[in-house]
Amino acid sequence: MVAPGLVVVDKSPGMTSHDVVSRVRRLAGTRKVGHAGTLDPMATGVLVLGVDRATRLLGHLMLTEKAYDATIRLGAATTTDDAEGEVVSTHPTDGVREDAVRAELARFVGDIEQVPTAVSAIKVDGQRAYARVRAGEQVELKARPVTIHELVVHEVSFPPDQPFVDVRISVRCSSGTYIRAIARDLGLALGTGGHLTALRRTAVGSFDLSVAHTLDELSEELAVVPIADAARASFPAVDLGAELAADVRFGRALDLRLPAAGPHAVFAPDGEFLALYEQRGEQARSVAVFVG
């Protein structure tokens, strides 16, 4: 079995996130493998997996910002807001102008209220929204606050003799943002309908495509980011002395002022990753302890 750490996968299209977990479980020789942030089967790109006790880091990694490349197709709306769903309406796009597309997309940048796509994993009365949709139910989800840090429009193309317009974008956003919802809402704003035809996640927090490996590459050599390196890359790091490190091993509060808000990775004098701590009042308290 491999040492605890993260495996950064460049997911191929057609696979579920669970498919990827199953493959890495076999490669790592353990069932204790989980993933941070689901990718739809159609989507490709960065999927971060945790092995052994590093799985406990995943819930905190899911709160970090993410980046995507996507293609939006204007002219049709689908049941899933992407190309895997059934087309529910089509609209002419001959009146669409590039400046109007860019202006509408600019409105999404910043702190916004976004209604998640109906086929999301959000629970409605104890059941996943996508399960209710597949059972034929009408699902109404409430808008949620999300942040679009950056949205770059690379190209607005008008293929000749085609009833659609394709828009290539890159998005850097907070956790919980649905890129499919951006496609849907752009189509609504322009009166054309819209859905995603391509989605590639290029980064989760500090982990991007430059450190990601395909499953074929991982089959040759399982690349694992050691848990201490993963923690330093993902959270502000605090190196402790021996006395405070001993307190951390028992999950005790520390008389310590952390430099910023949110979780901090704390380390023993020898570099061992011990825990995540955050400031609560005058003391730093444990969020998760990774050693005994």
RODO-2510 file (C-alpha; in nm, 4 decimals, decimal comma):
residues 292
     n   res          X          Y          Z
     1     m     0,0000     0,0000     0,0000
     2     v     0,1265     0,3498    -0,0832
     3     a     0,1932     0,6221     0,1745
     4     p    -0,0863     0,8713     0,2559
     5     g    -0,1102     1,1555     0,0061
     6     l    -0,2944     1,3010    -0,2904
     7     v    -0,3192     1,1673    -0,6430
     8     v    -0,3956     1,4346    -0,9038
     9     v    -0,5713     1,2783    -1,2019
    10     d    -0,6327     1,4237    -1,5476
    11     k    -0,9711     1,2587    -1,5984
    12     s    -1,0691     1,1339    -1,9421
    13     p    -1,4172     1,1902    -2,0885
    14     g    -1,6823     0,9226    -2,0361
    15     m    -1,5679     0,8202    -1,6884
    16     t    -1,7495     0,8998    -1,3654
    17     s    -1,5504     1,0246    -1,0673
    18     h    -1,6341     0,6929    -0,8978
    19     d    -1,4782     0,5059    -1,1930
    20     v    -1,1554     0,6974    -1,1335
    21     v    -1,1636     0,6214    -0,7600
    22     s    -1,2095     0,2504    -0,8342
    23     r    -0,9051     0,2471    -1,0633
    24     v    -0,6851     0,4275    -0,8113
    25     r    -0,8002     0,1951    -0,5316
    26     r    -0,6621    -0,0975    -0,7325
    27     l    -0,3401     0,0854    -0,8143
    28     a    -0,2850     0,1982    -0,4534
    29     g    -0,3826    -0,1360    -0,2994
    30     t    -0,6361     0,0154    -0,0596
    31     r    -1,0059     0,0893    -0,0508
    32     k    -0,9410     0,4100     0,1440
    33     v    -0,9490     0,6454    -0,1549
    34     g    -1,1841     0,9400    -0,2032
    35     h    -1,2134     1,2413    -0,4329
    36     a    -1,2629     1,6159    -0,3863
    37     g    -1,5260     1,7719    -0,6111
    38     t    -1,7124     1,5499    -0,8575
    39     l    -1,6543     1,5824    -1,2314
    40     d    -1,9374     1,4855    -1,4664
    41     p    -1,8666     1,2005    -1,7127
    42     m    -1,8544     1,4518    -2,0007
    43     a    -1,5968     1,6689    -1,8212
    44     t    -1,2217     1,6189    -1,8261
    45     g    -0,9318     1,7518    -1,6248
    46     v    -0,8178     1,7830    -1,2657
    47     l    -0,9703     1,5425    -1,0148
    48     v    -0,7913     1,5333    -0,6787
    49     l    -0,7985     1,2025    -0,4902
    50     g    -0,6850     1,1285    -0,1369
    51     v    -0,5236     0,8025    -0,0275
    52     d    -0,5441     0,6683     0,3295
    53     r    -0,5647     0,9438     0,5941
    54     a    -0,5194     1,2096     0,3242
    55     t    -0,8875     1,1495     0,2422
    56     r    -0,9586     1,3685     0,5456
    57     l    -0,7993     1,6629     0,3638
    58     l    -1,0467     1,6392     0,0779
    59     g    -1,3409     1,8087     0,2467
    60     h    -1,1204     2,1120     0,3117
    61     l    -0,9738     2,1099    -0,0412
    62     m    -1,3272     2,1188    -0,1834
    63     l    -1,3659     2,4676    -0,0345
    64     t    -1,0817     2,6125    -0,2420
    65     e    -1,1270     2,7916    -0,5733
    66     k    -1,1366     2,6067    -0,9043
    67     a    -1,0641     2,6901    -1,2688
    68     y    -1,2257     2,5646    -1,5883
    69     d    -1,2140     2,5912    -1,9654
    70     a    -1,5562     2,5519    -2,1239
    71     t    -1,7493     2,5809    -2,4488
    72     i    -2,1055     2,7141    -2,4383
    73     r    -2,3405     2,6466    -2,7291
    74     l    -2,6164     2,9028    -2,7804
    75     g    -2,9335     2,8056    -2,9653
    76     a    -3,0605     2,5140    -2,7588
    77     a    -3,1444     2,4349    -2,3969
    78     t    -3,1151     2,0830    -2,2547
    79     t    -3,2481     1,8961    -1,9527
    80     t    -2,9025     1,8795    -1,7958
    81     d    -2,7630     2,2147    -1,9188
    82     d    -2,4971     2,0184    -2,1066
    83     a    -2,4642     1,8060    -2,4201
    84     e    -2,5561     1,4837    -2,2379
    85     g    -2,9146     1,5958    -2,1792
    86     e    -3,2150     1,5973    -2,4094
    87     v    -3,2854     1,9147    -2,6040
    88     v    -3,5959     2,0812    -2,4599
    89     s    -3,6044     2,3940    -2,6770
    90     t    -3,4273     2,5572    -2,9698
    91     h    -3,4144     2,9221    -3,0698
    92     p    -3,2697     3,1147    -3,3641
    93     t    -2,9303     3,2766    -3,3096
    94     d    -2,9158     3,4971    -3,6206
    95     g    -2,9682     3,8055    -3,4038
    96     v    -2,6863     3,7260    -3,1600
    97     r    -2,3979     3,9746    -3,1596
    98     e    -2,0527     3,9123    -3,0166
    99     d    -2,0563     4,2321    -2,8116
   100     a    -2,3870     4,1270    -2,6526
   101     v    -2,2432     3,7867    -2,5584
   102     r    -1,9390     3,9479    -2,3983
   103     a    -2,1494     4,2059    -2,2161
   104     e    -2,3810     3,9421    -2,0670
   105     l    -2,0909     3,7224    -1,9546
   106     a    -1,9269     4,0223    -1,7878
   107     r    -2,2344     4,0468    -1,5627
   108     f    -2,1482     3,7093    -1,4070
   109     v    -1,8147     3,8290    -1,2641
   110     g    -1,8096     3,8995    -0,8910
   111     d    -2,0312     3,7847    -0,6050
   112     i    -2,3547     3,6567    -0,7584
   113     e    -2,6585     3,4475    -0,6711
   114     q    -2,6651     3,1331    -0,8851
   115     v    -2,9403     2,8724    -0,9110
   116     p    -2,7630     2,5340    -0,9334
   117     t    -2,8380     2,3105    -1,2283
   118     a    -3,1321     2,0771    -1,1575
   119     v    -2,9190     1,7660    -1,2103
   120     s    -2,6753     1,8585    -0,9348
   121     a    -2,5815     1,6444    -0,6349
   122     i    -2,7555     1,8863    -0,3979
   123     k    -2,9979     1,7063    -0,1675
   124     v    -3,3680     1,7934    -0,1777
   125     d    -3,5616     1,6389     0,1129
   126     g    -3,2859     1,3835     0,1611
   127     q    -3,2529     1,2811    -0,2046
   128     r    -3,0059     1,4033    -0,4670
   129     a    -3,1577     1,6548    -0,7082
   130     y    -3,0368     1,4578    -1,0111
   131     a    -3,2127     1,1438    -0,8841
   132     r    -3,5407     1,3334    -0,8563
   133     v    -3,5000     1,4749    -1,2079
   134     r    -3,4285     1,1303    -1,3522
   135     a    -3,7412     1,0024    -1,1767
   136     g    -3,9419     1,2617    -1,3703
   137     e    -3,9866     1,5175    -1,0939
   138     q    -3,9720     1,8944    -1,1416
   139     v    -3,6948     2,0197    -0,9134
   140     e    -3,6724     2,3832    -0,8041
   141     l    -3,3453     2,4736    -0,6346
   142     k    -3,2804     2,7957    -0,4460
   143     a    -3,0170     3,0431    -0,5570
   144     r    -2,6861     3,0252    -0,3718
   145     p    -2,4086     3,2818    -0,3344
   146     v    -2,1008     3,2039    -0,5428
   147     t    -1,8050     3,4091    -0,6611
   148     i    -1,6750     3,4299    -1,0165
   149     h    -1,3236     3,5677    -0,9716
   150     e    -1,2495     3,5848    -1,3433
   151     l    -1,4289     3,5009    -1,6674
   152     v    -1,2312     3,5334    -1,9906
   153     v    -1,4046     3,5079    -2,3287
   154     h    -1,1590     3,3554    -2,5760
   155     e    -1,3806     3,3286    -2,8826
   156     v    -1,7366     3,3782    -3,0010
   157     s    -1,7757     3,1784    -3,3217
   158     f    -2,0592     3,1785    -3,5748
   159     p    -2,0152     2,8550    -3,7767
   160     p    -2,1456     2,9089    -4,1318
   161     d    -2,4753     2,7389    -4,2165
   162     q    -2,5208     2,6271    -3,8524
   163     p    -2,8098     2,7296    -3,6226
   164     f    -2,5888     2,7846    -3,3198
   165     v    -2,3150     3,0046    -3,1745
   166     d    -2,0203     2,8629    -2,9777
   167     v    -1,8522     3,0592    -2,6986
   168     r    -1,5173     2,9503    -2,5526
   169     i    -1,4461     3,0764    -2,2007
   170     s    -1,2160     3,0279    -1,9029
   171     v    -1,3533     3,0669    -1,5509
   172     r    -1,1884     3,0981    -1,2114
   173     c    -1,4494     3,0626    -0,9395
   174     s    -1,5387     2,9660    -0,5847
   175     s    -1,6308     2,6145    -0,4831
   176     g    -1,9970     2,5399    -0,5496
   177     t    -2,0121     2,7291    -0,8798
   178     y    -2,1818     2,5436    -1,1655
   179     i    -2,0345     2,6198    -1,5083
   180     r    -2,3399     2,4532    -1,6643
   181     a    -2,5529     2,7121    -1,4876
   182     i    -2,3484     2,9897    -1,6499
   183     a    -2,4256     2,8348    -1,9905
   184     r    -2,7940     2,8073    -1,9024
   185     d    -2,8173     3,1625    -1,7698
   186     l    -2,6317     3,3114    -2,0667
   187     g    -2,8814     3,1414    -2,2989
   188     l    -3,1704     3,2761    -2,0937
   189     a    -3,0297     3,6301    -2,0980
   190     l    -2,9873     3,6244    -2,4763
   191     g    -3,3174     3,4469    -2,5402
   192     t    -3,1495     3,1628    -2,7278
   193     g    -3,1126     2,8861    -2,4719
   194     g    -2,7665     2,7563    -2,3917
   195     h    -2,5776     2,4502    -2,2727
   196     l    -2,2213     2,3239    -2,2315
   197     t    -2,0613     2,1156    -2,5039
   198     a    -1,7177     2,0878    -2,3379
   199     l    -1,5826     2,1300    -1,9858
   200     r    -1,2263     2,0869    -1,8653
   201     r    -1,1245     2,1586    -1,5069
   202     t    -0,7784     2,3088    -1,5156
   203     a    -0,7166     2,3564    -1,1428
   204     v    -0,8409     2,2723    -0,7932
   205     g    -0,6751     2,5087    -0,5492
   206     s    -0,3001     2,4889    -0,6078
   207     f    -0,3211     2,1639    -0,8086
   208     d    -0,3412     2,2171    -1,1832
   209     l    -0,2911     2,0227    -1,5038
   210     s     0,0876     2,0564    -1,4781
   211     v     0,0878     1,8050    -1,1892
   212     a    -0,2018     1,5884    -1,3122
   213     h    -0,1581     1,2432    -1,4667
   214     t    -0,3853     1,0313    -1,6822
   215     l    -0,4902     0,6927    -1,5487
   216     d    -0,2693     0,5261    -1,8101
   217     e     0,0289     0,7217    -1,6772
   218     l    -0,0630     0,6335    -1,3193
   219     s    -0,0828     0,2663    -1,4177
   220     e     0,2846     0,2894    -1,5147
   221     e     0,3830     0,4753    -1,1973
   222     l     0,1447     0,5874    -0,9236
   223     a     0,2441     0,9483    -0,8536
   224     v     0,1440     1,0435    -0,4990
   225     v     0,1898     1,3900    -0,3506
   226     p     0,2963     1,3190     0,0120
   227     i     0,0421     1,4427     0,2646
   228     a     0,2847     1,6981     0,4137
   229     d     0,3596     1,8464     0,0695
   230     a    -0,0120     1,8490    -0,0161
   231     a    -0,0948     2,0327     0,3065
   232     r     0,1772     2,2952     0,2505
   233     a     0,0572     2,3490    -0,1066
   234     s    -0,3065     2,3856    -0,0056
   235     f    -0,3080     2,5830     0,3208
   236     p    -0,1019     2,8499     0,4979
   237     a     0,1718     2,6632     0,6862
   238     v     0,2741     2,7113     1,0509
   239     d     0,5871     2,5397     1,1862
   240     l     0,5602     2,4690     1,5583
   241     g     0,8079     2,4080     1,8342
   242     a     0,8196     2,0764     2,0192
   243     e     0,5904     2,1836     2,3063
   244     l     0,3076     2,3109     2,0851
   245     a     0,3482     2,0130     1,8516
   246     a     0,2886     1,7825     2,1496
   247     d    -0,0313     1,9732     2,2319
   248     v    -0,1504     1,9303     1,8731
   249     r    -0,1131     1,5530     1,8950
   250     f    -0,3814     1,5592     2,1628
   251     g    -0,6005     1,8050     1,9742
   252     r    -0,5544     2,0787     2,2340
   253     a    -0,6223     2,4452     2,1697
   254     l    -0,3080     2,6527     2,1183
   255     d    -0,2283     2,9962     2,2634
   256     l    -0,1320     3,1097     1,9177
   257     r    -0,2399     3,3866     1,6796
   258     l    -0,2617     3,2484     1,3258
   259     p    -0,1665     3,4889     1,0462
   260     a    -0,4971     3,4712     0,8547
   261     a    -0,8523     3,3391     0,8641
   262     g    -0,9387     2,9833     0,7655
   263     p    -0,7576     2,6509     0,8122
   264     h    -0,3799     2,6459     0,8583
   265     a    -0,1586     2,3395     0,8230
   266     v     0,0580     2,2968     1,1328
   267     f     0,3837     2,1025     1,1336
   268     a     0,6185     1,9458     1,3886
   269     p     0,9832     2,0591     1,4083
   270     d     1,0853     1,7639     1,1868
   271     g     0,8377     1,8684     0,9133
   272     e     0,5688     1,6123     0,9941
   273     f     0,2192     1,7350     0,9073
   274     l     0,0122     1,7252     1,2241
   275     a    -0,3253     1,8924     1,1789
   276     l    -0,5380     2,1729     1,0440
   277     y    -0,6033     2,4556     1,2913
   278     e    -0,8003     2,7785     1,2643
   279     q    -0,8336     3,0869     1,4809
   280     r    -1,1283     3,0918     1,7217
   281     g    -1,1153     3,3888     1,9503
   282     e    -0,7842     3,4175     2,1312
   283     q    -0,6807     3,0582     2,0597
   284     a    -0,6162     2,8377     1,7598
   285     r    -0,8296     2,5237     1,7661
   286     s    -0,8114     2,2010     1,5690
   287     v    -1,0211     2,1470     1,2579
   288     a    -0,8776     1,8015     1,1925
   289     v    -0,5882     1,6137     1,3519
   290     f    -0,3918     1,3762     1,1288
   291     v    -0,1621     1,2136     1,3867
   292     g    -0,2102     1,0318     1,7136
***
